[in-house]
C-alpha cells in the first residue's frame, strides 16, 4: 500500500488517465474498503487509523475543479472506492449477517441519492457514489472555519441499499446511515 502511494506521489497526476490513477491507488482503496466492511460487521471503530493518511492522499491528490481531466480522475477514484466497498461488504459474511438490508444487494440496482443541505435552506444532490468531506479544498464538501475538522474528515459512500459514513479517525465506527427500507 505504501509503495502504491509512493509511486502515485512520484508520478504526475496530470499525466495519468483516470484508469491509471485508480490503478496507482487501488491497494489503498481495497484496504480502506475492507476496513470499513469489518467495522460495519463488528460495530467497532476502524482499527487501523494508519489508513487515514493514505486514503486522504488518494482522495485529495488533486482538486476536481482544476480541470476536466482532474475531475475525471477524482470521480474514477471515488467510484473505484465505492465498488471496492460494495464488494467487501458482499464478501464479508459477518457484515451481511449484522445488517439484513444487504440481503438485497445482488438484486437491487438503484442506490440512494446523496443530498447535502445547509440547515434546509440550500441543497445539492451529489452524483458521485463516494464523497469526501473535510477541510481541504480538494474535498467534495469543504468545511472551513473549524480547526478541529481534518483534511479528510470522513467519506460518504452510497451502496446499493444504503449509505455508509466512514470516519477514519479511529474514534468512530463506520455507520449504516440510511436504507431504502426506511
C-alpha positions, 0 to 999 in steps of 0.5 A: 500500500505504501509503495502504491502511494509512493509511486502515485506521489512520484508520478504526475497526476496530470499525466495519468488517465483516470484508469491509471490513477485508480490503478496507482491507488487501488491497494489503498482503496481495497484496504480502506474498503475492507476496513470499513466492511469489518467495522460495519460487521463488528460495530467497532471503530476502524482499527487501523487509523494508519489508513487515514493518511493514505486514503486522504492522499488518494482522495485529495491528490488533486482538486476536481475543479482544476480541470476536466481531466482532474475531475475525471480522475477524482470521480474514477477514484471515488467510484473505484472506492465505492465498488471496492466497498460494495464488494467487501461488504458482499464478501464479508459474511459477518457484515451481511449477517449484522445488517439484513438490508444487504440481503438485497444487494445482488438484486437491487440496482438503484442506490440512494441519492446523496443530498447535502443541505445547509440547515434546509435552506440550500441543497445539492444532490451529489452524483458521485457514489463516494464523497469526501468531506473535510477541510481541504479544498480538494474535498467534495464538501469543504468545511472551513472555519473549524480547526478541529475538522481534518483534511479528510474528515470522513467519506460518504459512500452510497451502496446499493441499499444504503449509505455508509459514513466512514470516519477514519479517525479511529474514534468512530465506527463506520455507520449504516446511515440510511436504507431504502427500507426506511 
